[in-house]
Amino acid sequence: MQADFLDAHERHWDDAERLFAAGRYANADHLYGMAAECGLKRLMVRFGMAVDPAKGSPAAYEDKSHANKIWSRFESYRSGKMEGSGYGLPTPNPFDKWDVSDRYAHQFNFNQAGVQLHQAGAAAICELIKKAQREGLLV
C-alpha cells in the first residue's frame, strides 16, 4: 500500500485522543508516538525527504525511524530551508524515552502523567501540520 503520512497522522491522533479520554493509556501512548512520527514525516517530505515512489515510504534508512529518533531527523530537513524557518520543534524531545517496542509492555506500565508528555509532543506536531496547511505548504 502507498504511504499517506498525513492521513496516518490525523487518524492516529484522533484515536489516541479517544483512548486517552477513556483511560486507555498504553494504546494512547503508542498512537501519540505514531501520530507524531507520521506528522513529522509528512513535513519532512515537504522539506525534501526522498521517498520510494512505489510505496511512498522514506528512501533513506535513517528516515525510517520512529518518534524518538525522527525528531532529530526532522531538523536535518527543516533547518536551512526558508520555508522551514517557522517549523522548529519543542526541546527537549518529548519522545526521547518513548520506544515503538513499548507496545509490547504491560498496560500497568503507563499512567496519565507519563502519557501526557507524549500527548503534548504529538499536539505540537498537530499544530505544525495545521500551520503548514494554512500557509499552503500542505494540501
The first five atom37 places (N, CA, C, CB, O) and aatype in JSON, in Angstrom:
{
  "aatype": [12, 5, 0, 3, 13, 10, 3, 0, 8, 6, 1, 8, 17, 3, 3, 0, 6, 1, 10, 13, 0, 0, 7, 1, 18, 0, 2, 0, 3, 8, 10, 18, 7, 12, 0, 0, 6, 4, 7, 10, 11, 1, 10, 12, 19, 1, 13, 7, 12, 0, 19, 3, 14, 0, 11, 7, 15, 14, 0, 0, 18, 6, 3, 11, 15, 8, 0, 2, 11, 9, 17, 15, 1, 13, 6, 15, 18, 1, 15, 7, 11, 12, 6, 7, 15, 7, 18, 7, 10, 14, 16, 14, 2, 14, 13, 3, 11, 17, 3, 19, 15, 3, 1, 18, 0, 8, 5, 13, 2, 13, 2, 5, 0, 7, 19, 5, 10, 8, 5, 0, 7, 0, 0, 0, 9, 4, 6, 10, 9, 11, 11, 0, 5, 1, 6, 7, 10, 10, 19],
  "atom_mask": [
    [1, 1, 1, 1, 1],
    [1, 1, 1, 1, 1],
    [1, 1, 1, 1, 1],
    [1, 1, 1, 1, 1],
    [1, 1, 1, 1, 1],
    [1, 1, 1, 1, 1],
    [1, 1, 1, 1, 1],
    [1, 1, 1, 1, 1],
    [1, 1, 1, 1, 1],
    [1, 1, 1, 1, 1],
    [1, 1, 1, 1, 1],
    [1, 1, 1, 1, 1],
    [1, 1, 1, 1, 1],
    [1, 1, 1, 1, 1],
    [1, 1, 1, 1, 1],
    [1, 1, 1, 1, 1],
    [1, 1, 1, 1, 1],
    [1, 1, 1, 1, 1],
    [1, 1, 1, 1, 1],
    [1, 1, 1, 1, 1],
    [1, 1, 1, 1, 1],
    [1, 1, 1, 1, 1],
    [1, 1, 1, 0, 1],
    [1, 1, 1, 1, 1],
    [1, 1, 1, 1, 1],
    [1, 1, 1, 1, 1],
    [1, 1, 1, 1, 1],
    [1, 1, 1, 1, 1],
    [1, 1, 1, 1, 1],
    [1, 1, 1, 1, 1],
    [1, 1, 1, 1, 1],
    [1, 1, 1, 1, 1],
    [1, 1, 1, 0, 1],
    [1, 1, 1, 1, 1],
    [1, 1, 1, 1, 1],
    [1, 1, 1, 1, 1],
    [1, 1, 1, 1, 1],
    [1, 1, 1, 1, 1],
    [1, 1, 1, 0, 1],
    [1, 1, 1, 1, 1],
    [1, 1, 1, 1, 1],
    [1, 1, 1, 1, 1],
    [1, 1, 1, 1, 1],
    [1, 1, 1, 1, 1],
    [1, 1, 1, 1, 1],
    [1, 1, 1, 1, 1],
    [1, 1, 1, 1, 1],
    [1, 1, 1, 0, 1],
    [1, 1, 1, 1, 1],
    [1, 1, 1, 1, 1],
    [1, 1, 1, 1, 1],
    [1, 1, 1, 1, 1],
    [1, 1, 1, 1, 1],
    [1, 1, 1, 1, 1],
    [1, 1, 1, 1, 1],
    [1, 1, 1, 0, 1],
    [1, 1, 1, 1, 1],
    [1, 1, 1, 1, 1],
    [1, 1, 1, 1, 1],
    [1, 1, 1, 1, 1],
    [1, 1, 1, 1, 1],
    [1, 1, 1, 1, 1],
    [1, 1, 1, 1, 1],
    [1, 1, 1, 1, 1],
    [1, 1, 1, 1, 1],
    [1, 1, 1, 1, 1],
    [1, 1, 1, 1, 1],
    [1, 1, 1, 1, 1],
    [1, 1, 1, 1, 1],
    [1, 1, 1, 1, 1],
    [1, 1, 1, 1, 1],
    [1, 1, 1, 1, 1],
    [1, 1, 1, 1, 1],
    [1, 1, 1, 1, 1],
    [1, 1, 1, 1, 1],
    [1, 1, 1, 1, 1],
    [1, 1, 1, 1, 1],
    [1, 1, 1, 1, 1],
    [1, 1, 1, 1, 1],
    [1, 1, 1, 0, 1],
    [1, 1, 1, 1, 1],
    [1, 1, 1, 1, 1],
    [1, 1, 1, 1, 1],
    [1, 1, 1, 0, 1],
    [1, 1, 1, 1, 1],
    [1, 1, 1, 0, 1],
    [1, 1, 1, 1, 1],
    [1, 1, 1, 0, 1],
    [1, 1, 1, 1, 1],
    [1, 1, 1, 1, 1],
    [1, 1, 1, 1, 1],
    [1, 1, 1, 1, 1],
    [1, 1, 1, 1, 1],
    [1, 1, 1, 1, 1],
    [1, 1, 1, 1, 1],
    [1, 1, 1, 1, 1],
    [1, 1, 1, 1, 1],
    [1, 1, 1, 1, 1],
    [1, 1, 1, 1, 1],
    [1, 1, 1, 1, 1],
    [1, 1, 1, 1, 1],
    [1, 1, 1, 1, 1],
    [1, 1, 1, 1, 1],
    [1, 1, 1, 1, 1],
    [1, 1, 1, 1, 1],
    [1, 1, 1, 1, 1],
    [1, 1, 1, 1, 1],
    [1, 1, 1, 1, 1],
    [1, 1, 1, 1, 1],
    [1, 1, 1, 1, 1],
    [1, 1, 1, 1, 1],
    [1, 1, 1, 1, 1],
    [1, 1, 1, 1, 1],
    [1, 1, 1, 0, 1],
    [1, 1, 1, 1, 1],
    [1, 1, 1, 1, 1],
    [1, 1, 1, 1, 1],
    [1, 1, 1, 1, 1],
    [1, 1, 1, 1, 1],
    [1, 1, 1, 1, 1],
    [1, 1, 1, 0, 1],
    [1, 1, 1, 1, 1],
    [1, 1, 1, 1, 1],
    [1, 1, 1, 1, 1],
    [1, 1, 1, 1, 1],
    [1, 1, 1, 1, 1],
    [1, 1, 1, 1, 1],
    [1, 1, 1, 1, 1],
    [1, 1, 1, 1, 1],
    [1, 1, 1, 1, 1],
    [1, 1, 1, 1, 1],
    [1, 1, 1, 1, 1],
    [1, 1, 1, 1, 1],
    [1, 1, 1, 1, 1],
    [1, 1, 1, 1, 1],
    [1, 1, 1, 0, 1],
    [1, 1, 1, 1, 1],
    [1, 1, 1, 1, 1],
    [1, 1, 1, 1, 1]
  ],
  "atom_positions": [
    [[0.82, -1.19, 0.0], [0.0, 0.0, 0.0], [0.87, 1.25, 0.0], [-0.94, 0.0, 1.2], [1.99, 1.25, 0.51]],
    [[0.34, 2.3, -0.57], [1.02, 3.58, -0.62], [0.92, 4.3, 0.73], [0.43, 4.46, -1.74], [-0.16, 4.39, 1.3]],
    [[2.03, 4.8, 1.22], [2.04, 5.54, 2.48], [1.31, 6.88, 2.31], [3.49, 5.78, 2.96], [1.45, 7.55, 1.29]],
    [[0.54, 7.24, 3.31], [-0.13, 8.54, 3.37], [0.12, 9.08, 4.77], [-1.69, 8.44, 3.03], [-0.68, 8.86, 5.68]],
    [[1.22, 9.77, 4.94], [1.64, 10.22, 6.27], [0.63, 11.18, 6.9], [2.98, 10.89, 6.18], [0.42, 11.14, 8.11]],
    [[0.01, 12.02, 6.1], [-0.94, 12.98, 6.66], [-2.19, 12.27, 7.19], [-1.33, 14.02, 5.61], [-2.64, 12.55, 8.3]],
    [[-2.74, 11.38, 6.4], [-3.91, 10.63, 6.86], [-3.57, 9.8, 8.1], [-4.45, 9.71, 5.73], [-4.35, 9.75, 9.05]],
    [[-2.41, 9.17, 8.09], [-2.0, 8.36, 9.24], [-1.82, 9.23, 10.48], [-0.68, 7.6, 8.94], [-2.23, 8.85, 11.58]],
    [[-1.22, 10.4, 10.31], [-1.06, 11.33, 11.43], [-2.42, 11.69, 12.03], [-0.32, 12.62, 10.96], [-2.61, 11.59, 13.24]],
    [[-3.34, 12.09, 11.19], [-4.67, 12.5, 11.68], [-5.41, 11.36, 12.34], [-5.5, 13.06, 10.52], [-6.04, 11.55, 13.39]],
    [[-5.36, 10.19, 11.75], [-6.05, 9.0, 12.27], [-5.48, 8.57, 13.62], [-5.96, 7.84, 11.27], [-6.23, 8.29, 14.56]],
    [[-4.15, 8.53, 13.72], [-3.52, 8.11, 14.97], [-3.78, 9.14, 16.07], [-2.01, 7.92, 14.77], [-4.01, 8.77, 17.22]],
    [[-3.74, 10.41, 15.73], [-4.02, 11.45, 16.72], [-5.44, 11.31, 17.25], [-3.81, 12.86, 16.11], [-5.66, 11.32, 18.47]],
    [[-6.4, 11.18, 16.36], [-7.8, 11.07, 16.76], [-8.02, 9.85, 17.66], [-8.71, 10.98, 15.53], [-8.67, 9.95, 18.7]],
    [[-7.48, 8.72, 17.27], [-7.65, 7.51, 18.08], [-6.93, 7.64, 19.43], [-7.12, 6.28, 17.31], [-7.45, 7.19, 20.45]],
    [[-5.75, 8.24, 19.43], [-5.02, 8.43, 20.68], [-5.83, 9.3, 21.64], [-3.64, 9.07, 20.42], [-5.9, 9.0, 22.83]],
    [[-6.42, 10.35, 21.14], [-7.22, 11.23, 22.0], [-8.43, 10.5, 22.57], [-7.68, 12.46, 21.21], [-8.77, 10.69, 23.74]],
    [[-9.07, 9.67, 21.77], [-10.22, 8.9, 22.24], [-9.8, 7.88, 23.32], [-10.91, 8.17, 21.06], [-10.48, 7.72, 24.33]],
    [[-8.68, 7.22, 23.08], [-8.19, 6.25, 24.05], [-7.74, 6.93, 25.34], [-7.03, 5.45, 23.45], [-7.99, 6.43, 26.43]],
    [[-7.08, 8.07, 25.21], [-6.64, 8.8, 26.4], [-7.85, 9.2, 27.25], [-5.83, 10.06, 25.99], [-7.83, 9.03, 28.47]],
    [[-8.89, 9.71, 26.61], [-10.1, 10.13, 27.33], [-10.76, 8.96, 28.03], [-11.09, 10.78, 26.36], [-11.42, 9.13, 29.06]],
    [[-10.6, 7.76, 27.48], [-11.18, 6.56, 28.07], [-10.26, 5.9, 29.1], [-11.52, 5.55, 26.98], [-10.58, 4.85, 29.65]],
    [[-9.1, 6.52, 29.36], [-8.16, 5.96, 30.33], [-7.38, 4.78, 29.8], [0.0, 0.0, 0.0], [-6.8, 4.03, 30.59]],
    [[-7.33, 4.61, 28.51], [-6.57, 3.52, 27.88], [-5.18, 4.05, 27.53], [-7.32, 2.97, 26.58], [-4.85, 4.25, 26.36]],
    [[-4.39, 4.28, 28.56], [-3.13, 5.0, 28.41], [-2.08, 4.27, 27.58], [-2.57, 5.28, 29.74], [-1.34, 4.92, 26.84]],
    [[-2.0, 2.97, 27.68], [-0.96, 2.23, 26.94], [-1.13, 2.41, 25.43], [-1.01, 0.73, 27.3], [-0.18, 2.74, 24.73]],
    [[-2.34, 2.19, 24.94], [-2.56, 2.32, 23.49], [-2.55, 3.78, 23.06], [-3.88, 1.67, 23.1], [-2.1, 4.09, 21.95]],
    [[-3.03, 4.67, 23.91], [-2.97, 6.1, 23.59], [-1.51, 6.52, 23.43], [-3.66, 6.94, 24.68], [-1.18, 7.25, 22.5]],
    [[-0.66, 6.07, 24.33], [0.75, 6.43, 24.29], [1.39, 5.98, 22.98], [1.49, 5.81, 25.47], [2.12, 6.74, 22.34]],
    [[1.11, 4.76, 22.59], [1.66, 4.24, 21.33], [1.2, 5.1, 20.15], [1.23, 2.76, 21.12], [2.0, 5.46, 19.29]],
    [[-0.08, 5.42, 20.12], [-0.61, 6.18, 19.0], [-0.16, 7.63, 18.99], [-2.11, 6.12, 19.01], [-0.06, 8.23, 17.92]],
    [[0.1, 8.21, 20.16], [0.67, 9.56, 20.15], [2.04, 9.55, 19.47], [0.79, 10.11, 21.61], [2.37, 10.47, 18.71]],
    [[2.82, 8.53, 19.73], [4.12, 8.41, 19.06], [3.97, 8.22, 17.56], [0.0, 0.0, 0.0], [4.71, 8.81, 16.78]],
    [[3.01, 7.4, 17.17], [2.77, 7.18, 15.74], [2.27, 8.45, 15.06], [1.77, 6.03, 15.54], [2.66, 8.76, 13.94]],
    [[1.39, 9.18, 15.75], [0.87, 10.44, 15.2], [2.0, 11.44, 14.99], [-0.21, 11.03, 16.13], [2.08, 12.09, 13.94]],
    [[2.87, 11.57, 15.98], [4.0, 12.49, 15.86], [4.91, 12.07, 14.72], [4.79, 12.56, 17.19], [5.31, 12.9, 13.9]],
    [[5.24, 10.8, 14.67], [6.12, 10.3, 13.61], [5.54, 10.58, 12.23], [6.34, 8.8, 13.79], [6.25, 11.08, 11.35]],
    [[4.29, 10.26, 12.03], [3.68, 10.43, 10.71], [3.56, 11.9, 10.33], [2.3, 9.77, 10.67], [3.78, 12.26, 9.17]],
    [[3.22, 12.74, 11.29], [3.14, 14.17, 11.01], [4.49, 14.74, 10.63], [0.0, 0.0, 0.0], [4.61, 15.52, 9.68]],
    [[5.52, 14.35, 11.37], [6.87, 14.82, 11.05], [7.32, 14.32, 9.68], [7.87, 14.36, 12.12], [7.92, 15.07, 8.91]],
    [[7.03, 13.08, 9.37], [7.43, 12.55, 8.06], [6.71, 13.27, 6.93], [7.15, 11.04, 7.99], [7.3, 13.47, 5.86]],
    [[5.47, 13.65, 7.13], [4.77, 14.4, 6.08], [5.45, 15.74, 5.86], [3.28, 14.61, 6.45], [5.63, 16.17, 4.72]],
    [[5.82, 16.4, 6.93], [6.54, 17.67, 6.8], [7.93, 17.46, 6.2], [6.65, 18.36, 8.15], [8.4, 18.28, 5.41]],
    [[8.58, 16.37, 6.57], [9.9, 16.07, 6.02], [9.83, 15.88, 4.51], [10.49, 14.81, 6.67], [10.73, 16.31, 3.79]],
    [[8.77, 15.24, 4.03], [8.59, 15.09, 2.58], [8.51, 16.48, 1.96], [7.3, 14.25, 2.25], [9.13, 16.75, 0.93]],
    [[7.75, 17.35, 2.57], [7.61, 18.72, 2.05], [8.93, 19.46, 2.05], [6.58, 19.51, 2.87], [9.18, 20.29, 1.17]],
    [[9.79, 19.16, 3.03], [11.08, 19.83, 3.14], [12.21, 19.08, 2.42], [11.44, 20.02, 4.6], [13.38, 19.41, 2.59]],
    [[11.86, 18.07, 1.64], [12.86, 17.44, 0.78], [13.22, 15.99, 1.05], [0.0, 0.0, 0.0], [14.13, 15.48, 0.4]],
    [[12.57, 15.31, 1.97], [12.9, 13.91, 2.22], [12.53, 13.06, 1.0], [12.18, 13.39, 3.5], [11.4, 13.13, 0.51]],
    [[13.46, 12.28, 0.53], [13.21, 11.38, -0.6], [12.35, 10.2, -0.15], [14.53, 10.89, -1.21], [12.54, 9.67, 0.94]],
    [[11.43, 9.8, -1.01], [10.58, 8.64, -0.74], [10.67, 7.64, -1.87], [9.12, 9.07, -0.52], [10.96, 7.99, -3.01]],
    [[10.41, 6.39, -1.54], [10.32, 5.33, -2.52], [9.05, 5.57, -3.32], [10.32, 3.9, -1.85], [7.96, 5.54, -2.75]],
    [[9.15, 5.81, -4.63], [7.96, 6.15, -5.41], [6.9, 5.04, -5.43], [8.36, 6.47, -6.82], [5.72, 5.32, -5.6]],
    [[7.32, 3.82, -5.26], [6.36, 2.7, -5.3], [5.53, 2.61, -4.02], [7.11, 1.39, -5.52], [4.37, 2.22, -4.06]],
    [[6.14, 2.97, -2.88], [5.45, 2.81, -1.6], [5.19, 4.12, -0.86], [6.25, 1.92, -0.71], [4.33, 4.17, 0.02]],
    [[5.9, 5.17, -1.22], [5.76, 6.43, -0.51], [6.49, 6.46, 0.81], [0.0, 0.0, 0.0], [6.4, 7.45, 1.55]],
    [[7.2, 5.41, 1.13], [7.94, 5.34, 2.39], [9.3, 6.02, 2.23], [8.12, 3.86, 2.84], [9.79, 6.18, 1.11]],
    [[9.92, 6.42, 3.34], [11.22, 7.08, 3.24], [12.24, 6.22, 2.51], [11.74, 7.42, 4.63], [12.31, 5.01, 2.69]],
    [[13.02, 6.88, 1.67], [14.03, 6.16, 0.89], [15.27, 5.86, 1.73], [14.43, 6.97, -0.34], [15.86, 4.79, 1.6]],
    [[15.66, 6.8, 2.58], [16.88, 6.63, 3.39], [16.57, 5.82, 4.65], [17.47, 8.0, 3.78], [15.55, 6.02, 5.31]],
    [[17.46, 4.91, 4.97], [17.28, 4.04, 6.13], [17.05, 4.84, 7.41], [18.5, 3.14, 6.3], [16.17, 4.51, 8.2]],
    [[17.85, 5.89, 7.62], [17.74, 6.66, 8.86], [16.43, 7.44, 8.97], [18.91, 7.62, 8.95], [16.08, 7.91, 10.06]],
    [[15.71, 7.58, 7.88], [14.4, 8.24, 7.91], [13.26, 7.27, 8.18], [14.16, 8.97, 6.6], [12.1, 7.67, 8.24]],
    [[13.58, 6.01, 8.33], [12.56, 5.0, 8.64], [12.43, 4.82, 10.15], [12.92, 3.66, 7.97], [11.9, 3.81, 10.62]],
    [[12.89, 5.79, 10.9], [12.86, 5.76, 12.36], [11.47, 6.1, 12.89], [13.88, 6.73, 12.93], [10.58, 6.51, 12.15]],
    [[11.32, 5.91, 14.19], [10.06, 6.21, 14.86], [10.19, 7.52, 15.63], [9.65, 5.07, 15.81], [11.21, 8.2, 15.55]],
    [[9.15, 7.88, 16.38], [9.04, 9.2, 17.02], [10.27, 9.6, 17.82], [7.83, 9.23, 17.92], [10.68, 10.76, 17.78]],
    [[10.86, 8.68, 18.54], [12.0, 9.04, 19.39], [13.22, 9.5, 18.59], [12.39, 7.86, 20.25], [13.98, 10.34, 19.07]],
    [[13.41, 8.97, 17.4], [14.59, 9.32, 16.6], [14.26, 10.25, 15.44], [15.24, 8.06, 16.06], [15.13, 11.0, 14.98]],
    [[13.04, 10.22, 14.96], [12.68, 11.04, 13.8], [12.67, 12.52, 14.16], [11.3, 10.62, 13.24], [12.78, 13.38, 13.29]],
    [[12.54, 12.82, 15.45], [12.54, 14.2, 15.94], [13.79, 14.94, 15.46], [12.46, 14.23, 17.49], [13.7, 16.05, 14.92]],
    [[14.95, 14.33, 15.64], [16.2, 14.98, 15.22], [16.38, 14.91, 13.7], [17.39, 14.33, 15.91], [16.98, 15.81, 13.12]],
    [[15.88, 13.87, 13.07], [15.96, 13.77, 11.61], [15.17, 14.9, 10.96], [15.43, 12.4, 11.12], [15.58, 15.45, 9.93]],
    [[14.03, 15.24, 11.56], [13.21, 16.33, 11.04], [14.03, 17.61, 10.94], [11.98, 16.55, 11.92], [13.95, 18.33, 9.94]],
    [[14.81, 17.89, 11.96], [15.61, 19.11, 11.97], [16.59, 19.15, 10.81], [16.36, 19.23, 13.29], [16.88, 20.23, 10.28]],
    [[17.11, 18.0, 10.4], [18.06, 17.99, 9.28], [17.38, 18.38, 7.97], [18.7, 16.6, 9.15], [18.05, 18.87, 7.06]],
    [[16.08, 18.18, 7.85], [15.35, 18.58, 6.64], [14.84, 20.01, 6.74], [14.19, 17.62, 6.39], [14.83, 20.73, 5.75]],
    [[14.43, 20.41, 7.91], [13.84, 21.73, 8.11], [14.87, 22.85, 8.12], [13.07, 21.75, 9.4], [14.68, 23.89, 7.48]],
    [[15.94, 22.63, 8.83], [16.93, 23.69, 9.02], [17.59, 24.06, 7.69], [17.99, 23.27, 10.04], [17.86, 23.21, 6.84]],
    [[17.82, 25.34, 7.54], [18.47, 25.82, 6.32], [17.51, 26.06, 5.18], [0.0, 0.0, 0.0], [17.92, 26.51, 4.11]],
    [[16.24, 25.76, 5.38], [15.24, 25.98, 4.33], [14.4, 27.2, 4.71], [14.33, 24.72, 4.14], [13.92, 27.29, 5.84]],
    [[14.24, 28.12, 3.8], [13.45, 29.32, 4.07], [12.05, 28.96, 4.54], [13.38, 30.2, 2.81], [11.56, 29.53, 5.52]],
    [[11.4, 28.04, 3.86], [10.03, 27.67, 4.22], [9.95, 26.89, 5.53], [9.4, 26.85, 3.11], [8.87, 26.77, 6.11]],
    [[11.07, 26.37, 6.01], [11.09, 25.61, 7.25], [11.4, 26.46, 8.47], [0.0, 0.0, 0.0], [11.43, 25.94, 9.58]],
    [[11.64, 27.76, 8.26], [12.09, 28.59, 9.38], [11.08, 28.7, 10.51], [12.41, 29.96, 8.87], [11.49, 28.89, 11.66]],
    [[9.81, 28.6, 10.26], [8.81, 28.71, 11.32], [8.32, 27.38, 11.84], [0.0, 0.0, 0.0], [7.25, 27.29, 12.45]],
    [[9.11, 26.32, 11.62], [8.64, 24.97, 11.96], [9.57, 24.25, 12.93], [8.48, 24.15, 10.71], [9.72, 23.02, 12.86]],
    [[10.19, 24.99, 13.81], [11.06, 24.37, 14.8], [10.27, 23.52, 15.79], [0.0, 0.0, 0.0], [9.09, 23.77, 16.03]],
    [[10.92, 22.55, 16.35], [10.3, 21.64, 17.3], [10.61, 22.04, 18.74], [10.76, 20.21, 17.06], [11.66, 22.63, 19.02]],
    [[9.69, 21.73, 19.65], [9.99, 21.98, 21.07], [11.19, 21.14, 21.52], [8.75, 21.65, 21.95], [11.42, 20.05, 21.01]],
    [[11.93, 21.67, 22.45], [13.03, 20.9, 23.04], [12.84, 20.88, 24.55], [14.42, 21.52, 22.66], [12.29, 21.83, 25.11]],
    [[13.26, 19.86, 25.2], [13.84, 18.65, 24.63], [12.78, 17.79, 23.94], [14.53, 17.84, 25.72], [11.58, 18.05, 24.05]],
    [[13.24, 16.78, 23.24], [12.37, 15.85, 22.53], [11.49, 15.12, 23.54], [13.21, 14.85, 21.69], [12.0, 14.35, 24.36]],
    [[10.16, 15.33, 23.5], [9.29, 14.65, 24.46], [9.21, 13.14, 24.24], [7.91, 15.23, 24.38], [8.74, 12.41, 25.11]],
    [[9.67, 12.67, 23.09], [9.64, 11.25, 22.79], [10.99, 10.57, 23.0], [9.19, 11.04, 21.36], [11.19, 9.43, 22.59]],
    [[11.91, 11.26, 23.64], [13.26, 10.74, 23.83], [13.28, 9.35, 24.48], [14.05, 11.7, 24.68], [14.09, 8.51, 24.12]],
    [[12.39, 9.13, 25.44], [12.35, 7.83, 26.13], [11.21, 6.94, 25.62], [12.2, 8.05, 27.65], [11.02, 5.83, 26.13]],
    [[10.46, 7.4, 24.64], [9.38, 6.61, 24.03], [10.03, 5.62, 23.07], [8.34, 7.53, 23.28], [11.01, 5.95, 22.4]],
    [[9.5, 4.43, 22.99], [10.02, 3.44, 22.05], [8.86, 2.67, 21.45], [11.02, 2.47, 22.74], [7.93, 2.28, 22.16]],
    [[8.91, 2.44, 20.16], [7.83, 1.73, 19.48], [7.62, 0.35, 20.08], [8.12, 1.62, 17.97], [6.5, -0.16, 20.05]],
    [[8.65, -0.26, 20.61], [8.51, -1.6, 21.19], [7.77, -1.59, 22.52], [9.89, -2.23, 21.38], [7.43, -2.64, 23.06]],
    [[7.52, -0.39, 23.07], [6.73, -0.31, 24.3], [5.31, -0.81, 24.09], [6.71, 1.12, 24.82], [4.58, -1.04, 25.06]],
    [[4.91, -0.99, 22.86], [3.57, -1.53, 22.59], [3.43, -2.95, 23.14], [3.28, -1.53, 21.08], [2.32, -3.45, 23.3]],
    [[4.55, -3.58, 23.42], [4.52, -4.94, 23.98], [4.49, -4.93, 25.51], [5.74, -5.71, 23.49], [4.29, -5.97, 26.13]],
    [[4.68, -3.77, 26.1], [4.74, -3.68, 27.56], [3.34, -3.84, 28.18], [5.35, -2.33, 27.99], [2.33, -3.59, 27.53]],
    [[3.32, -4.26, 29.42], [2.06, -4.4, 30.14], [1.44, -3.03, 30.34], [2.26, -5.12, 31.49], [2.15, -2.06, 30.61]],
    [[0.14, -2.94, 30.23], [-0.56, -1.66, 30.32], [-0.4, -0.97, 31.67], [-2.02, -1.86, 30.05], [-0.55, 0.25, 31.75]],
    [[-0.09, -1.7, 32.7], [0.1, -1.08, 34.01], [1.38, -0.24, 34.08], [0.13, -2.14, 35.09], [1.6, 0.48, 35.06]],
    [[2.22, -0.34, 33.05], [3.43, 0.48, 32.99], [3.15, 1.91, 32.54], [4.45, -0.16, 32.06], [4.05, 2.75, 32.54]],
    [[1.92, 2.2, 32.15], [1.56, 3.5, 31.61], [0.63, 4.22, 32.57], [0.9, 3.36, 30.22], [-0.26, 3.61, 33.17]],
    [[0.84, 5.53, 32.71], [-0.05, 6.32, 33.55], [-0.34, 7.66, 32.87], [0.59, 6.56, 34.96], [0.32, 8.04, 31.91]],
    [[-1.33, 8.33, 33.38], [-1.79, 9.56, 32.76], [-0.67, 10.59, 32.63], [-2.92, 10.15, 33.58], [-0.5, 11.18, 31.56]],
    [[0.08, 10.81, 33.68], [1.13, 11.83, 33.65], [2.19, 11.53, 32.6], [1.79, 11.95, 35.02], [2.62, 12.42, 31.86]],
    [[2.62, 10.29, 32.52], [3.63, 9.92, 31.54], [3.13, 10.05, 30.11], [0.0, 0.0, 0.0], [3.87, 10.49, 29.22]],
    [[1.89, 9.69, 29.9], [1.32, 9.75, 28.56], [1.06, 11.21, 28.15], [0.01, 8.93, 28.5], [1.13, 11.54, 26.97]],
    [[0.76, 12.05, 29.13], [0.52, 13.47, 28.8], [1.74, 14.14, 28.18], [0.11, 14.23, 30.06], [1.58, 15.05, 27.36]],
    [[2.94, 13.71, 28.53], [4.15, 14.23, 27.9], [4.13, 13.93, 26.4], [5.42, 13.62, 28.57], [4.45, 14.8, 25.59]],
    [[3.76, 12.71, 26.05], [3.71, 12.33, 24.63], [2.52, 12.97, 23.93], [3.64, 10.81, 24.5], [2.59, 13.3, 22.75]],
    [[1.44, 13.14, 24.66], [0.28, 13.84, 24.1], [0.68, 15.27, 23.72], [-0.9, 13.85, 25.13], [0.33, 15.75, 22.64]],
    [[1.39, 15.95, 24.6], [1.83, 17.32, 24.32], [2.78, 17.37, 23.13], [2.51, 17.92, 25.56], [2.7, 18.29, 22.32]],
    [[3.67, 16.4, 23.02], [4.58, 16.35, 21.87], [3.83, 16.14, 20.57], [0.0, 0.0, 0.0], [4.13, 16.79, 19.57]],
    [[2.87, 15.23, 20.58], [2.07, 14.99, 19.38], [1.21, 16.2, 19.06], [1.19, 13.75, 19.55], [1.0, 16.52, 17.89]],
    [[0.7, 16.88, 20.08], [-0.1, 18.08, 19.86], [0.72, 19.18, 19.19], [-0.67, 18.6, 21.19], [0.21, 19.92, 18.35]],
    [[1.99, 19.28, 19.55], [2.87, 20.27, 18.91], [3.01, 19.98, 17.42], [4.26, 20.28, 19.59], [3.05, 20.89, 16.6]],
    [[3.08, 18.7, 17.08], [3.17, 18.33, 15.66], [1.85, 18.62, 14.97], [3.54, 16.83, 15.51], [1.84, 19.07, 13.82]],
    [[0.73, 18.38, 15.64], [-0.58, 18.72, 15.07], [-0.63, 20.2, 14.71], [-1.72, 18.37, 16.06], [-1.13, 20.58, 13.66]],
    [[-0.1, 21.03, 15.59], [-0.1, 22.47, 15.34], [0.78, 22.83, 14.15], [0.36, 23.24, 16.59], [0.44, 23.72, 13.37]],
    [[1.92, 22.16, 14.01], [2.78, 22.41, 12.84], [2.09, 21.99, 11.55], [4.12, 21.66, 12.99], [2.19, 22.68, 10.53]],
    [[1.38, 20.88, 11.59], [0.64, 20.42, 10.41], [-0.43, 21.44, 10.03], [0.0, 19.03, 10.67], [-0.56, 21.81, 8.87]],
    [[-1.2, 21.9, 11.02], [-2.25, 22.9, 10.76], [-1.65, 24.19, 10.2], [-3.04, 23.2, 12.05], [-2.2, 24.8, 9.29]],
    [[-0.52, 24.59, 10.75], [0.16, 25.79, 10.26], [0.58, 25.61, 8.81], [1.4, 26.12, 11.14], [0.39, 26.5, 7.98]],
    [[1.14, 24.46, 8.51], [1.59, 24.18, 7.13], [0.4, 24.17, 6.17], [2.34, 22.82, 7.07], [0.52, 24.62, 5.03]],
    [[-0.73, 23.67, 6.62], [-1.94, 23.68, 5.79], [-2.43, 25.11, 5.57], [-3.05, 22.83, 6.44], [-2.77, 25.49, 4.45]],
    [[-2.47, 25.9, 6.63], [-2.9, 27.31, 6.5], [-1.99, 28.1, 5.57], [-2.93, 27.99, 7.87], [-2.45, 28.95, 4.81]],
    [[-0.7, 27.81, 5.63], [0.28, 28.55, 4.83], [0.46, 27.97, 3.44], [1.61, 28.57, 5.52], [1.27, 28.47, 2.66]],
    [[-0.29, 26.94, 3.12], [-0.24, 26.37, 1.78], [0.93, 25.43, 1.5], [0.0, 0.0, 0.0], [1.18, 25.06, 0.35]],
    [[1.65, 25.03, 2.55], [2.75, 24.08, 2.36], [2.24, 22.65, 2.19], [3.72, 24.15, 3.53], [2.87, 21.84, 1.53]],
    [[1.1, 22.36, 2.8], [0.48, 21.04, 2.68], [-0.95, 21.22, 2.19], [0.51, 20.27, 4.05], [-1.66, 22.14, 2.6]],
    [[-1.35, 20.32, 1.33], [-2.75, 20.36, 0.85], [-3.45, 19.07, 1.2], [-2.82, 20.6, -0.67], [-4.62, 18.9, 0.89]]
  ]
}
